[in-house]
Amino acid sequence: MLHTMSTTAEASCERSAAEVNEEIRALWRRSGGILTSEQRAEYQRLVMEWAAAAPTPRRPV
């Protein structure tokens, strides 16, 4: 599922890390492995969204 580019921080919390990861993979597939400067900016935004949505690993006690 692809979503339009969000300009607000709140939207990044709405999608799971898996959903954002799928959009990152789709971007790479569409680009053929070479990103334009516009696609690079989208990739960076998606990576930041993914990092915010990814669960924080727990350290063993």
mmJSON file of the N, C-alpha and C atoms, coordinates in Angstrom:
{"data_MODEL":{"atom_site":{
"group_PDB":["ATOM","ATOM","ATOM","ATOM","ATOM","ATOM","ATOM","ATOM","ATOM","ATOM","ATOM","ATOM","ATOM","ATOM","ATOM","ATOM","ATOM","ATOM","ATOM","ATOM","ATOM","ATOM","ATOM","ATOM","ATOM","ATOM","ATOM","ATOM","ATOM","ATOM","ATOM","ATOM","ATOM","ATOM","ATOM","ATOM","ATOM","ATOM","ATOM","ATOM","ATOM","ATOM","ATOM","ATOM","ATOM","ATOM","ATOM","ATOM","ATOM","ATOM","ATOM","ATOM","ATOM","ATOM","ATOM","ATOM","ATOM","ATOM","ATOM","ATOM","ATOM","ATOM","ATOM","ATOM","ATOM","ATOM","ATOM","ATOM","ATOM","ATOM","ATOM","ATOM","ATOM","ATOM","ATOM","ATOM","ATOM","ATOM","ATOM","ATOM","ATOM","ATOM","ATOM","ATOM","ATOM","ATOM","ATOM","ATOM","ATOM","ATOM","ATOM","ATOM","ATOM","ATOM","ATOM","ATOM","ATOM","ATOM","ATOM","ATOM","ATOM","ATOM","ATOM","ATOM","ATOM","ATOM","ATOM","ATOM","ATOM","ATOM","ATOM","ATOM","ATOM","ATOM","ATOM","ATOM","ATOM","ATOM","ATOM","ATOM","ATOM","ATOM","ATOM","ATOM","ATOM","ATOM","ATOM","ATOM","ATOM","ATOM","ATOM","ATOM","ATOM","ATOM","ATOM","ATOM","ATOM","ATOM","ATOM","ATOM","ATOM","ATOM","ATOM","ATOM","ATOM","ATOM","ATOM","ATOM","ATOM","ATOM","ATOM","ATOM","ATOM","ATOM","ATOM","ATOM","ATOM","ATOM","ATOM","ATOM","ATOM","ATOM","ATOM","ATOM","ATOM","ATOM","ATOM","ATOM","ATOM","ATOM","ATOM","ATOM","ATOM","ATOM","ATOM","ATOM","ATOM","ATOM","ATOM","ATOM","ATOM","ATOM","ATOM"],
"id":[1,2,3,4,5,6,7,8,9,10,11,12,13,14,15,16,17,18,19,20,21,22,23,24,25,26,27,28,29,30,31,32,33,34,35,36,37,38,39,40,41,42,43,44,45,46,47,48,49,50,51,52,53,54,55,56,57,58,59,60,61,62,63,64,65,66,67,68,69,70,71,72,73,74,75,76,77,78,79,80,81,82,83,84,85,86,87,88,89,90,91,92,93,94,95,96,97,98,99,100,101,102,103,104,105,106,107,108,109,110,111,112,113,114,115,116,117,118,119,120,121,122,123,124,125,126,127,128,129,130,131,132,133,134,135,136,137,138,139,140,141,142,143,144,145,146,147,148,149,150,151,152,153,154,155,156,157,158,159,160,161,162,163,164,165,166,167,168,169,170,171,172,173,174,175,176,177,178,179,180,181,182,183],
"type_symbol":["N","C","C","N","C","C","N","C","C","N","C","C","N","C","C","N","C","C","N","C","C","N","C","C","N","C","C","N","C","C","N","C","C","N","C","C","N","C","C","N","C","C","N","C","C","N","C","C","N","C","C","N","C","C","N","C","C","N","C","C","N","C","C","N","C","C","N","C","C","N","C","C","N","C","C","N","C","C","N","C","C","N","C","C","N","C","C","N","C","C","N","C","C","N","C","C","N","C","C","N","C","C","N","C","C","N","C","C","N","C","C","N","C","C","N","C","C","N","C","C","N","C","C","N","C","C","N","C","C","N","C","C","N","C","C","N","C","C","N","C","C","N","C","C","N","C","C","N","C","C","N","C","C","N","C","C","N","C","C","N","C","C","N","C","C","N","C","C","N","C","C","N","C","C","N","C","C","N","C","C","N","C","C"],
"label_atom_id":["N","CA","C","N","CA","C","N","CA","C","N","CA","C","N","CA","C","N","CA","C","N","CA","C","N","CA","C","N","CA","C","N","CA","C","N","CA","C","N","CA","C","N","CA","C","N","CA","C","N","CA","C","N","CA","C","N","CA","C","N","CA","C","N","CA","C","N","CA","C","N","CA","C","N","CA","C","N","CA","C","N","CA","C","N","CA","C","N","CA","C","N","CA","C","N","CA","C","N","CA","C","N","CA","C","N","CA","C","N","CA","C","N","CA","C","N","CA","C","N","CA","C","N","CA","C","N","CA","C","N","CA","C","N","CA","C","N","CA","C","N","CA","C","N","CA","C","N","CA","C","N","CA","C","N","CA","C","N","CA","C","N","CA","C","N","CA","C","N","CA","C","N","CA","C","N","CA","C","N","CA","C","N","CA","C","N","CA","C","N","CA","C","N","CA","C","N","CA","C","N","CA","C","N","CA","C","N","CA","C","N","CA","C"],
"label_alt_id":[null,null,null,null,null,null,null,null,null,null,null,null,null,null,null,null,null,null,null,null,null,null,null,null,null,null,null,null,null,null,null,null,null,null,null,null,null,null,null,null,null,null,null,null,null,null,null,null,null,null,null,null,null,null,null,null,null,null,null,null,null,null,null,null,null,null,null,null,null,null,null,null,null,null,null,null,null,null,null,null,null,null,null,null,null,null,null,null,null,null,null,null,null,null,null,null,null,null,null,null,null,null,null,null,null,null,null,null,null,null,null,null,null,null,null,null,null,null,null,null,null,null,null,null,null,null,null,null,null,null,null,null,null,null,null,null,null,null,null,null,null,null,null,null,null,null,null,null,null,null,null,null,null,null,null,null,null,null,null,null,null,null,null,null,null,null,null,null,null,null,null,null,null,null,null,null,null,null,null,null,null,null,null],
"label_comp_id":["MET","MET","MET","LEU","LEU","LEU","HIS","HIS","HIS","THR","THR","THR","MET","MET","MET","SER","SER","SER","THR","THR","THR","THR","THR","THR","ALA","ALA","ALA","GLU","GLU","GLU","ALA","ALA","ALA","SER","SER","SER","CYS","CYS","CYS","GLU","GLU","GLU","ARG","ARG","ARG","SER","SER","SER","ALA","ALA","ALA","ALA","ALA","ALA","GLU","GLU","GLU","VAL","VAL","VAL","ASN","ASN","ASN","GLU","GLU","GLU","GLU","GLU","GLU","ILE","ILE","ILE","ARG","ARG","ARG","ALA","ALA","ALA","LEU","LEU","LEU","TRP","TRP","TRP","ARG","ARG","ARG","ARG","ARG","ARG","SER","SER","SER","GLY","GLY","GLY","GLY","GLY","GLY","ILE","ILE","ILE","LEU","LEU","LEU","THR","THR","THR","SER","SER","SER","GLU","GLU","GLU","GLN","GLN","GLN","ARG","ARG","ARG","ALA","ALA","ALA","GLU","GLU","GLU","TYR","TYR","TYR","GLN","GLN","GLN","ARG","ARG","ARG","LEU","LEU","LEU","VAL","VAL","VAL","MET","MET","MET","GLU","GLU","GLU","TRP","TRP","TRP","ALA","ALA","ALA","ALA","ALA","ALA","ALA","ALA","ALA","ALA","ALA","ALA","PRO","PRO","PRO","THR","THR","THR","PRO","PRO","PRO","ARG","ARG","ARG","ARG","ARG","ARG","PRO","PRO","PRO","VAL","VAL","VAL"],
"label_asym_id":["A","A","A","A","A","A","A","A","A","A","A","A","A","A","A","A","A","A","A","A","A","A","A","A","A","A","A","A","A","A","A","A","A","A","A","A","A","A","A","A","A","A","A","A","A","A","A","A","A","A","A","A","A","A","A","A","A","A","A","A","A","A","A","A","A","A","A","A","A","A","A","A","A","A","A","A","A","A","A","A","A","A","A","A","A","A","A","A","A","A","A","A","A","A","A","A","A","A","A","A","A","A","A","A","A","A","A","A","A","A","A","A","A","A","A","A","A","A","A","A","A","A","A","A","A","A","A","A","A","A","A","A","A","A","A","A","A","A","A","A","A","A","A","A","A","A","A","A","A","A","A","A","A","A","A","A","A","A","A","A","A","A","A","A","A","A","A","A","A","A","A","A","A","A","A","A","A","A","A","A","A","A","A"],
"label_entity_id":["1","1","1","1","1","1","1","1","1","1","1","1","1","1","1","1","1","1","1","1","1","1","1","1","1","1","1","1","1","1","1","1","1","1","1","1","1","1","1","1","1","1","1","1","1","1","1","1","1","1","1","1","1","1","1","1","1","1","1","1","1","1","1","1","1","1","1","1","1","1","1","1","1","1","1","1","1","1","1","1","1","1","1","1","1","1","1","1","1","1","1","1","1","1","1","1","1","1","1","1","1","1","1","1","1","1","1","1","1","1","1","1","1","1","1","1","1","1","1","1","1","1","1","1","1","1","1","1","1","1","1","1","1","1","1","1","1","1","1","1","1","1","1","1","1","1","1","1","1","1","1","1","1","1","1","1","1","1","1","1","1","1","1","1","1","1","1","1","1","1","1","1","1","1","1","1","1","1","1","1","1","1","1"],
"label_seq_id":[1,1,1,2,2,2,3,3,3,4,4,4,5,5,5,6,6,6,7,7,7,8,8,8,9,9,9,10,10,10,11,11,11,12,12,12,13,13,13,14,14,14,15,15,15,16,16,16,17,17,17,18,18,18,19,19,19,20,20,20,21,21,21,22,22,22,23,23,23,24,24,24,25,25,25,26,26,26,27,27,27,28,28,28,29,29,29,30,30,30,31,31,31,32,32,32,33,33,33,34,34,34,35,35,35,36,36,36,37,37,37,38,38,38,39,39,39,40,40,40,41,41,41,42,42,42,43,43,43,44,44,44,45,45,45,46,46,46,47,47,47,48,48,48,49,49,49,50,50,50,51,51,51,52,52,52,53,53,53,54,54,54,55,55,55,56,56,56,57,57,57,58,58,58,59,59,59,60,60,60,61,61,61],
"pdbx_PDB_ins_code":[null,null,null,null,null,null,null,null,null,null,null,null,null,null,null,null,null,null,null,null,null,null,null,null,null,null,null,null,null,null,null,null,null,null,null,null,null,null,null,null,null,null,null,null,null,null,null,null,null,null,null,null,null,null,null,null,null,null,null,null,null,null,null,null,null,null,null,null,null,null,null,null,null,null,null,null,null,null,null,null,null,null,null,null,null,null,null,null,null,null,null,null,null,null,null,null,null,null,null,null,null,null,null,null,null,null,null,null,null,null,null,null,null,null,null,null,null,null,null,null,null,null,null,null,null,null,null,null,null,null,null,null,null,null,null,null,null,null,null,null,null,null,null,null,null,null,null,null,null,null,null,null,null,null,null,null,null,null,null,null,null,null,null,null,null,null,null,null,null,null,null,null,null,null,null,null,null,null,null,null,null,null,null],
"Cartn_x":[0.842,0.0,0.891,0.674,1.454,0.632,1.299,0.654,1.292,0.569,1.142,2.127,3.015,4.025,3.38,3.73,3.203,4.134,3.552,4.37,4.278,3.555,3.415,4.022,4.531,5.137,4.086,2.853,1.812,1.509,1.566,1.229,2.197,3.442,4.425,4.077,3.339,2.98,1.781,1.127,-0.074,0.223,1.383,1.715,2.732,2.635,3.594,4.924,5.968,7.283,7.22,6.432,6.307,5.683,4.683,4.052,5.033,5.786,6.758,7.864,8.301,9.325,8.864,7.613,7.086,7.122,6.842,6.912,8.349,9.298,10.718,11.106,10.69,10.999,10.386,9.151,8.482,9.224,9.723,10.497,11.738,12.451,13.644,13.29,12.172,11.755,11.433,10.685,10.313,11.538,12.539,13.708,14.705,14.571,15.541,16.887,16.895,18.113,18.926,18.478,19.183,18.178,18.413,17.471,17.842,16.824,17.023,17.122,17.461,17.552,16.187,15.117,13.772,13.451,13.804,13.568,14.437,15.655,16.536,15.927,15.321,14.665,13.483,12.713,11.601,12.117,13.202,13.801,14.219,14.879,15.313,14.121,13.05,11.848,11.258,11.213,10.66,11.505,12.819,13.694,13.459,13.298,13.023,11.666,10.68,9.356,9.444,10.208,10.388,11.034,12.082,12.789,11.865,10.995,10.06,9.012,8.657,7.606,8.155,9.452,10.04,10.017,9.68,9.686,11.102,11.206,12.496,12.902,14.094,14.529,14.706,14.323,14.481,15.785,16.458,17.713,17.383,18.104,17.879,18.164,17.389,17.557,18.562],
"Cartn_y":[-1.16,0.0,1.228,2.146,3.361,4.522,5.432,6.607,7.845,8.94,10.189,10.713,11.589,12.116,13.007,12.758,13.515,14.662,15.775,16.911,17.148,16.285,16.454,15.279,15.536,14.486,13.512,13.983,13.115,11.942,12.163,11.112,9.938,10.202,9.131,8.105,8.494,7.579,6.711,7.032,6.317,4.997,4.876,3.662,2.831,1.527,0.637,0.676,0.216,0.131,-0.779,-1.832,-2.76,-2.067,-1.223,-0.5,0.467,1.181,2.133,1.381,0.247,-0.562,-1.016,-1.388,-1.807,-0.648,0.556,1.716,1.998,1.798,1.96,0.937,-0.292,-1.338,-1.005,-0.5,-0.128,1.013,1.961,3.064,2.533,1.614,1.032,0.245,-0.499,-1.254,-0.299,0.759,1.72,2.407,2.656,3.413,2.559,1.258,0.383,0.385,0.825,0.801,2.08,3.059,4.344,5.442,6.157,7.182,8.553,9.276,10.673,11.493,12.755,13.593,13.705,13.754,13.795,12.481,11.362,10.06,9.881,10.417,10.346,11.083,12.236,13.005,12.211,11.564,10.734,9.552,8.935,7.812,8.237,9.377,9.868,10.115,10.686,10.926,9.609,8.616,7.311,6.614,6.723,6.096,6.722,8.032,8.702,8.258,8.115,7.645,6.206,5.369,3.977,3.9,4.704,4.689,5.108,6.08,6.531,5.459,4.673,3.66,2.32,2.093,0.803,0.635,-0.557,-0.796,-0.673,-0.15,-0.022,-1.377,-1.861,-3.162,-3.084,-4.135,-4.204,-4.881,-4.381,-4.969,-6.033,-7.121,-8.16,-7.616,-8.05,-7.556,-8.41],
"Cartn_z":[0.0,0.0,0.0,-0.934,-1.014,-0.504,0.171,0.724,0.123,0.143,-0.321,0.706,0.267,1.166,2.213,3.443,4.563,4.896,5.318,5.729,7.228,7.93,9.372,10.109,11.297,12.11,12.612,12.826,13.359,12.423,11.12,10.164,10.259,10.641,10.703,11.771,12.792,13.865,13.493,12.417,12.027,11.326,10.711,9.963,10.731,10.544,11.197,10.448,11.118,10.486,9.262,9.332,8.2,6.987,7.229,6.121,5.472,6.289,5.76,5.028,5.566,4.924,3.537,3.415,2.111,1.121,1.589,0.702,0.278,1.194,0.858,-0.216,-0.039,-1.034,-2.39,-2.379,-3.633,-4.326,-3.555,-4.133,-4.834,-4.199,-4.813,-6.072,-6.027,-7.223,-8.378,-8.091,-9.132,-9.72,-8.893,-9.341,-10.115,-10.017,-10.664,-9.95,-8.696,-7.899,-7.954,-8.747,-8.827,-8.528,-7.415,-6.981,-7.539,-8.022,-8.402,-7.125,-7.241,-6.035,-5.355,-6.126,-5.547,-4.823,-5.441,-4.817,-3.576,-3.599,-2.433,-1.253,-1.527,-0.466,0.093,-0.788,-0.34,0.484,0.038,0.763,2.172,2.282,3.585,4.504,3.95,4.739,5.206,4.329,4.678,5.744,5.634,6.63,8.008,8.048,9.319,9.87,8.991,9.416,9.924,9.213,9.624,11.005,11.204,12.488,13.628,13.379,14.414,14.708,13.697,13.864,14.362,14.168,14.548,16.079,16.532,17.976,18.532,19.73,20.395,20.966,20.591,21.124,22.645,23.319,24.772,25.102,26.112,26.566,27.617,27.573,28.596,29.992,30.949,32.329,33.062],
"occupancy":[1.0,1.0,1.0,1.0,1.0,1.0,1.0,1.0,1.0,1.0,1.0,1.0,1.0,1.0,1.0,1.0,1.0,1.0,1.0,1.0,1.0,1.0,1.0,1.0,1.0,1.0,1.0,1.0,1.0,1.0,1.0,1.0,1.0,1.0,1.0,1.0,1.0,1.0,1.0,1.0,1.0,1.0,1.0,1.0,1.0,1.0,1.0,1.0,1.0,1.0,1.0,1.0,1.0,1.0,1.0,1.0,1.0,1.0,1.0,1.0,1.0,1.0,1.0,1.0,1.0,1.0,1.0,1.0,1.0,1.0,1.0,1.0,1.0,1.0,1.0,1.0,1.0,1.0,1.0,1.0,1.0,1.0,1.0,1.0,1.0,1.0,1.0,1.0,1.0,1.0,1.0,1.0,1.0,1.0,1.0,1.0,1.0,1.0,1.0,1.0,1.0,1.0,1.0,1.0,1.0,1.0,1.0,1.0,1.0,1.0,1.0,1.0,1.0,1.0,1.0,1.0,1.0,1.0,1.0,1.0,1.0,1.0,1.0,1.0,1.0,1.0,1.0,1.0,1.0,1.0,1.0,1.0,1.0,1.0,1.0,1.0,1.0,1.0,1.0,1.0,1.0,1.0,1.0,1.0,1.0,1.0,1.0,1.0,1.0,1.0,1.0,1.0,1.0,1.0,1.0,1.0,1.0,1.0,1.0,1.0,1.0,1.0,1.0,1.0,1.0,1.0,1.0,1.0,1.0,1.0,1.0,1.0,1.0,1.0,1.0,1.0,1.0,1.0,1.0,1.0,1.0,1.0,1.0],
"B_iso_or_equiv":[0.0,0.0,0.0,0.0,0.0,0.0,0.0,0.0,0.0,0.0,0.0,0.0,0.0,0.0,0.0,0.0,0.0,0.0,0.0,0.0,0.0,0.0,0.0,0.0,0.0,0.0,0.0,0.0,0.0,0.0,0.0,0.0,0.0,0.0,0.0,0.0,0.0,0.0,0.0,0.0,0.0,0.0,0.0,0.0,0.0,0.0,0.0,0.0,0.0,0.0,0.0,0.0,0.0,0.0,0.0,0.0,0.0,0.0,0.0,0.0,0.0,0.0,0.0,0.0,0.0,0.0,0.0,0.0,0.0,0.0,0.0,0.0,0.0,0.0,0.0,0.0,0.0,0.0,0.0,0.0,0.0,0.0,0.0,0.0,0.0,0.0,0.0,0.0,0.0,0.0,0.0,0.0,0.0,0.0,0.0,0.0,0.0,0.0,0.0,0.0,0.0,0.0,0.0,0.0,0.0,0.0,0.0,0.0,0.0,0.0,0.0,0.0,0.0,0.0,0.0,0.0,0.0,0.0,0.0,0.0,0.0,0.0,0.0,0.0,0.0,0.0,0.0,0.0,0.0,0.0,0.0,0.0,0.0,0.0,0.0,0.0,0.0,0.0,0.0,0.0,0.0,0.0,0.0,0.0,0.0,0.0,0.0,0.0,0.0,0.0,0.0,0.0,0.0,0.0,0.0,0.0,0.0,0.0,0.0,0.0,0.0,0.0,0.0,0.0,0.0,0.0,0.0,0.0,0.0,0.0,0.0,0.0,0.0,0.0,0.0,0.0,0.0,0.0,0.0,0.0,0.0,0.0,0.0],
"pdbx_formal_charge":[null,null,null,null,null,null,null,null,null,null,null,null,null,null,null,null,null,null,null,null,null,null,null,null,null,null,null,null,null,null,null,null,null,null,null,null,null,null,null,null,null,null,null,null,null,null,null,null,null,null,null,null,null,null,null,null,null,null,null,null,null,null,null,null,null,null,null,null,null,null,null,null,null,null,null,null,null,null,null,null,null,null,null,null,null,null,null,null,null,null,null,null,null,null,null,null,null,null,null,null,null,null,null,null,null,null,null,null,null,null,null,null,null,null,null,null,null,null,null,null,null,null,null,null,null,null,null,null,null,null,null,null,null,null,null,null,null,null,null,null,null,null,null,null,null,null,null,null,null,null,null,null,null,null,null,null,null,null,null,null,null,null,null,null,null,null,null,null,null,null,null,null,null,null,null,null,null,null,null,null,null,null,null],
"auth_seq_id":[1,1,1,2,2,2,3,3,3,4,4,4,5,5,5,6,6,6,7,7,7,8,8,8,9,9,9,10,10,10,11,11,11,12,12,12,13,13,13,14,14,14,15,15,15,16,16,16,17,17,17,18,18,18,19,19,19,20,20,20,21,21,21,22,22,22,23,23,23,24,24,24,25,25,25,26,26,26,27,27,27,28,28,28,29,29,29,30,30,30,31,31,31,32,32,32,33,33,33,34,34,34,35,35,35,36,36,36,37,37,37,38,38,38,39,39,39,40,40,40,41,41,41,42,42,42,43,43,43,44,44,44,45,45,45,46,46,46,47,47,47,48,48,48,49,49,49,50,50,50,51,51,51,52,52,52,53,53,53,54,54,54,55,55,55,56,56,56,57,57,57,58,58,58,59,59,59,60,60,60,61,61,61],
"auth_comp_id":["MET","MET","MET","LEU","LEU","LEU","HIS","HIS","HIS","THR","THR","THR","MET","MET","MET","SER","SER","SER","THR","THR","THR","THR","THR","THR","ALA","ALA","ALA","GLU","GLU","GLU","ALA","ALA","ALA","SER","SER","SER","CYS","CYS","CYS","GLU","GLU","GLU","ARG","ARG","ARG","SER","SER","SER","ALA","ALA","ALA","ALA","ALA","ALA","GLU","GLU","GLU","VAL","VAL","VAL","ASN","ASN","ASN","GLU","GLU","GLU","GLU","GLU","GLU","ILE","ILE","ILE","ARG","ARG","ARG","ALA","ALA","ALA","LEU","LEU","LEU","TRP","TRP","TRP","ARG","ARG","ARG","ARG","ARG","ARG","SER","SER","SER","GLY","GLY","GLY","GLY","GLY","GLY","ILE","ILE","ILE","LEU","LEU","LEU","THR","THR","THR","SER","SER","SER","GLU","GLU","GLU","GLN","GLN","GLN","ARG","ARG","ARG","ALA","ALA","ALA","GLU","GLU","GLU","TYR","TYR","TYR","GLN","GLN","GLN","ARG","ARG","ARG","LEU","LEU","LEU","VAL","VAL","VAL","MET","MET","MET","GLU","GLU","GLU","TRP","TRP","TRP","ALA","ALA","ALA","ALA","ALA","ALA","ALA","ALA","ALA","ALA","ALA","ALA","PRO","PRO","PRO","THR","THR","THR","PRO","PRO","PRO","ARG","ARG","ARG","ARG","ARG","ARG","PRO","PRO","PRO","VAL","VAL","VAL"],
"auth_asym_id":["A","A","A","A","A","A","A","A","A","A","A","A","A","A","A","A","A","A","A","A","A","A","A","A","A","A","A","A","A","A","A","A","A","A","A","A","A","A","A","A","A","A","A","A","A","A","A","A","A","A","A","A","A","A","A","A","A","A","A","A","A","A","A","A","A","A","A","A","A","A","A","A","A","A","A","A","A","A","A","A","A","A","A","A","A","A","A","A","A","A","A","A","A","A","A","A","A","A","A","A","A","A","A","A","A","A","A","A","A","A","A","A","A","A","A","A","A","A","A","A","A","A","A","A","A","A","A","A","A","A","A","A","A","A","A","A","A","A","A","A","A","A","A","A","A","A","A","A","A","A","A","A","A","A","A","A","A","A","A","A","A","A","A","A","A","A","A","A","A","A","A","A","A","A","A","A","A","A","A","A","A","A","A"],
"auth_atom_id":["N","CA","C","N","CA","C","N","CA","C","N","CA","C","N","CA","C","N","CA","C","N","CA","C","N","CA","C","N","CA","C","N","CA","C","N","CA","C","N","CA","C","N","CA","C","N","CA","C","N","CA","C","N","CA","C","N","CA","C","N","CA","C","N","CA","C","N","CA","C","N","CA","C","N","CA","C","N","CA","C","N","CA","C","N","CA","C","N","CA","C","N","CA","C","N","CA","C","N","CA","C","N","CA","C","N","CA","C","N","CA","C","N","CA","C","N","CA","C","N","CA","C","N","CA","C","N","CA","C","N","CA","C","N","CA","C","N","CA","C","N","CA","C","N","CA","C","N","CA","C","N","CA","C","N","CA","C","N","CA","C","N","CA","C","N","CA","C","N","CA","C","N","CA","C","N","CA","C","N","CA","C","N","CA","C","N","CA","C","N","CA","C","N","CA","C","N","CA","C","N","CA","C","N","CA","C","N","CA","C","N","CA","C"],
"pdbx_PDB_model_num":[1,1,1,1,1,1,1,1,1,1,1,1,1,1,1,1,1,1,1,1,1,1,1,1,1,1,1,1,1,1,1,1,1,1,1,1,1,1,1,1,1,1,1,1,1,1,1,1,1,1,1,1,1,1,1,1,1,1,1,1,1,1,1,1,1,1,1,1,1,1,1,1,1,1,1,1,1,1,1,1,1,1,1,1,1,1,1,1,1,1,1,1,1,1,1,1,1,1,1,1,1,1,1,1,1,1,1,1,1,1,1,1,1,1,1,1,1,1,1,1,1,1,1,1,1,1,1,1,1,1,1,1,1,1,1,1,1,1,1,1,1,1,1,1,1,1,1,1,1,1,1,1,1,1,1,1,1,1,1,1,1,1,1,1,1,1,1,1,1,1,1,1,1,1,1,1,1,1,1,1,1,1,1]
}}}
